[in-house]
Amino acid sequence: MSTHIAAAPGQVAPRILLPGDPLRAKWIAENFLEDADCYNEVRGMLGFTGTYRGERVSVQGTGMGQPSLSIYVNELITEYAVQQLVRVGSCGALTERLALRDVVIAQAAATDSSMNSHRFQGFHYPATADFALLRHAAEAAEAPAKGAGSGVQTQGGASSRHLVGTIFSSDSFYHDRPDLTQRLTEFGVLAVEMEAAELYTLAAKHDRAALAICTVSDHIVTGAETTAQEREQTFGAMVTMALDAMLATPLPE
């Protein structure tokens, strides 16, 4: 048991999904994992462990923003020896190459957060994904497309496109610098979210494998957006992609 996670030793699997929303964690456990048991309710941040294709997998809510995610990831790594951590969250599209419910596989995360500024005393750290998880996630996204058009299959059978690229982990949901997001798009940044940069940095520090896969929930350019219920319950493509990528990536011996 750690400060913010009530799990006993062995209750958390070495592979874990990290949605920000604890209700999305519950939805994932109920719809993707077999025999899932809840191991954490502290502060309402739900955590579950079950099996996927015969392998133990956990899912843990992390809350919003890098400081909140940092608490859970630090404890999952140092107290529960988690080896693979994949964020499954929502993002705002910064380019018209993306539409609602498209999936972004983040190979790197830029950030305006002060966490790495303090950590590296002003140096700019390149927060990047684990290559094996990244490669297997891209392969999982492309697999259904063979002979049947591009995209990954969602639970409802609809197709969802994906892009691999850089995202922006912002410290602010309501940003006062629209000029900054425009500058980011000029340099190829695909979408904005609030957690991946810290996840990648902590994984690198502790020699763990991490990846962020995000579904477009709203579009900064067009103004289109999904509902809260859709964000909580209909982002199945990225969950399947994340689970398949983790199982395809061997755990350290």
Secondary structure, 3 states (H helix, E strand, C coil): CCCCCCCCCCCCCCEEEECCCHHHHHHHHHHHCEEEEEEECHHHCCEEEEEECCEEEEEECCCCCHHHHHHHHHHHHHCCCCCEEEEEEEEEECCCCCCCCCEEEEEEEEECCHHHHHHCCCCCCCEECCHHHHHHHHHHHHHHHCCCCCCEECCCCCEECEEEEEEEECCCCCCCCHHHHHHHHHCCCCEEECCHHHHHHHHHHCCCEEEEEEEEEEECCCCCECCHHHHHHCCHHHHHHHHHHHHHCCCCC
